[in-house]
Amino acid sequence: MRVPYYLTSERTTIFFQNLYEYYESGEYCDLTITVAKQSFPCHRIVLASSSQYFSALLSHSFKENSQEKIELKNIASDTFQMILNFIYSGTITLEENNVQQLLVASDMFHLVDLIQFCCHFLSMSINIQNVIDVWILADEYNFSTLKQETEYYMLKHFNNVIGQENFRTIPKHLLQNLVSNDDLTVQCENDVLEAILKWCLAGDYERLNDLYELFDNVRFTYLSNEYVQKTIESVLNSMSEIDKLHFIKYINDYVKSFHNGSLLLNESTTLDFTEINNETANQQVNVSTKDISIDYVHTQLTSLIQRLIDHKVKELFPSDLNNNFMLNNTTLPRRGIRRSLLMFGGYGTIDFHPDNNPSLFDIGFKIRLNNEMTTLEFDSIDSMKDARMHHQTVVLNDLVYVVGGEDGDCMIYNSMEHYNIIEKRWYQSPSMLEPRCNFGLCVIFNRFLYAIGGQIGADINSTIEIYDSSTSQWTKSTCSLTSARYAFACTELNGLIYCFGGSDLFDIPLKTTEIINPTTNRTHLCTEMNEGRAYCTCCVFNEEIYVFGGINDNRDGLRSVEVYKHWEDKWYTVPSMYYPRVSPCVACLGQYLFVFGGRTGISSNSTILKSVECYDTERKLWTRINDLPINVFGASAAVC
């Protein structure tokens, strides 16, 4: 018989305590390491067993194996001191002012555990001031997960990123990754053009050679010529005189190109300038530096950028260039600036239906906000295979996934179907491992769907299952909620999943806020809401999470709205809605938060609503907007 036995965590702690005492006392030390003229007595066997770097360095293959003193370079003495403390004690205190140095050192010494600790700390402390520096570090040392998380943060905060002084230092391939991504969050496509121009004009004239290629990522369909001209002017006006003078050599080459009829951008790209206006053609060639004024450089840069854009648009749309608007690009607007959403299912009544009795819906609507941001427009789309309510809807890579839900009687679904936005067709998708309704669903890292908690059959559960869109498979997560809950609000922000409120096993509305970290596969609780609420919904705007309506302890419908600021871990109240709303749909379109339908309570005599309310986040004001074509609650919607 063979039975393996393992030391307890308590025994391991005692071992590290004894080891650290030997280190501090210097007893049995057989090696001295010198770093920046500071000596560190230590033990060969401890270093070699803790680090692949030291194991190799102290092996027979290297001369250091026989030396009693070794000098290390390219590391600060205080950083090495913390590394040794970690090796001997198994613990370390990370702070913002030491974590990057420790990450580089732990990579140098191949300390895998410490690398993971540092990457986790950095991922939890990413902010607009450090995100570019953290990305550069992750890229240089190939910390792929940390790099992915920083890129994701920059996608969601792009307008703030381009306002940072070190934005001009990012490499071209990072800028290309960001501006080519459909999930880039910007107010309008004009922001993308502005970012590219700012980067290319950041004091390095050679970057102008990249301008034409980067324009491939601008969706010119959504930019008028007037906007383009204003953006060029705005970026050039923001440049310093010194930065503009850096472009003198390029300007001379540019002016000469009009006399030659072409402009060489790089070894493989030459633009044909056959139509030259008289003013440009008659300009002096090889203008001397002393004769060049700031206004002259400004004018020529404006001309160059405009001509590059004109050529790019002609290249993209050779037969359809309109003088007033650039049309016929088949590319959809970016998800970050889209003004439409898809809403599916629910329970209620249809005004235009002859039989106006409440029923379960399989229908869907595309809802668009008009250009004046004053009216919603509704179009019917093909029905789902299954009518359902209390399901969830998310968008991933131009596919709208509708998952789970119930039939309003006793059937709870595990099925999933998806709607292809381009083809405008429904397809069946792999079913979840367990049936769920009133659960949470989030997209993580633009690849995974996380289905969380909810009612699973007749039970209330805390389990989590994950759908990998690259393999089309569901798997059960080893992570779970701290307690079972259903009918809660759920959303993703900065790679974390936030769960708010809901009901527990005793049908008591909860105040709790729980955060799931998909990277570490852990959860933790943070500050509670001001009041318990179940059957609530939420959405994200500008880093803040708004939670709407639901029911309270007395089973009454709520008009109240709370907003969570994660960087403060605090809740604040905002003005209440006009109506109490239980299980409404919500969506953020631009600066406006829309709340659709719901019901006024959960009793049999409550009213199913078709009204829509709009909250202006700048004016802090609710207004009514035109109604839905149906009275509905328990539906689900996603911005597309």
HUFEN-V828677 format. One line per field, one symbol per residue. burial: # if it has 16 or more other C-alpha atoms within 10 Angstrom, else .. A space follows every 10 residues. Layout:
BEGIN
burial->???
END
This chain:
BEGIN
burial->.......... .....#...# .##.....#. #####....# ####.###.# #####.##.. ...##....# ......#.## .######### ........## ######..## #..######. ###..###.# ########.. ..#..##### #########. ##....##.. ....##.### .#####.### ########## ###.#..#.# ##.####### #####..#.. ##..##.... ...#####.# ##.######. ..#.#..... #......... #...#..... ......##.# ##.###.##. ###....... ....###... ..######## ########## ........## #########. .....#.#.. #.##.##### ######.### ########.. .########. #....#..#. ##.####### ####...### #######..# #######... ...#.#..## #..####### ########## ####...### ######.#.. ..#....##. .######### #...###### ##..###### ####...... #....##.## ########## .######### ##....#### #####..... .#....#### ##########
END
